[in-house]
Amino acid sequence: MNIKTIMVIGAGQMGNGIAQVAAQAGYTVYMNDIAQEIVDKGVETISGSLDRLVKKEKITAADKESILGRITPVTTYDEAANCDLAVEAVVEKMEIKAKIFGELDRIAPPHAILASNTSSLPITGIAACTKRPEKVIGMHFMNPVPVMKLVEVINGLATDPDVTKTVREAAESMGKVPVECRDVPGFVSNRVLMVMLNEALWELYEGVATAEGIDQIMKLGMNHPMGPLALADLIGLDTVLSILEVLQDGYGDPKYRPCPLLKSYVSAGWLGRKTGRGIYLYS
Ligand code: 3HC
């Protein structure tokens, strides 16, 4: 199938990154969120990210303008009627995703593929909220989207292999490397990663080392680009907690039990970089 137009639902840190890489690949993009100021902020973030590329002479100022020109910010789902692929990247709440997929299914043309960037919720369950489960798939981008090469492609129980092929090709056209996996809680990426982040939080909670110490040990000792606590702040502590809860619920195994420190930070609203305070302070 020939994808020309993509709708991204959610203009937050993942959604605006997906809209950016899609527009850079030449697609016509509609970036949706619930309020004008949220989509405007998403466009601002994309503009800043493209400025970095202009500064490094990877694209020209004219390229930047044409990339931005391919992105239309919207606050309704009407434009789903014109899209070939929708990628949902909203909060990790099943009831919200269910509502969005129901709407997209109603409005999008029959050939359109409905993808979710969910970090851990079941693709098969999301697909069941539509009348086209064979056209529903996971398209899991990594943060920061413009930089990270991987797109984890998650096949739900009903996903049509032709849909998987089309989504793989779309990811490749955005300069990404698609890797497939089955629909299990946390998929491959977050099932491994969240255990490590949670363990680092337990170490901090138990006073095994300082936050800086834990991060330095993992950076210098394992050659990780950033330490697990800094990475948890980048992902968002609320997202880390909700993924751990999905893992705990999905496998019923205590190894996924979220560290109490993580729960307190989230209840304090200290969610990481996006709120200016998480494990570290950002200002
Ligand atoms: N937008 C665009 N470009 C960005 C960027 C952003 N937000 N952040 C960094 N970059 C670019 C920089 O411009 C630079 O480009 P260059 O190599 O062409 O000069 C390059 O990325 C490296 O950036 P910096 O030099 O500023 O900083 P670092 O070298 O420290 O890299 C990092 C920053 C890319 C974030 C790196 O620390 C990293 O890879 N960290 C790990 C990230 C990771 O693990 N992500 C996965 C999270 S899990 C996930 O997303 C799944 C979800 O479901 C939870």
Residues whose N, C-alpha, C, O or C-beta is under 5 A from the ligand:
A	BS01	3HC	S49 R52 S119 F141 M142 N143 P144 P146 V147 P225 M226 I235
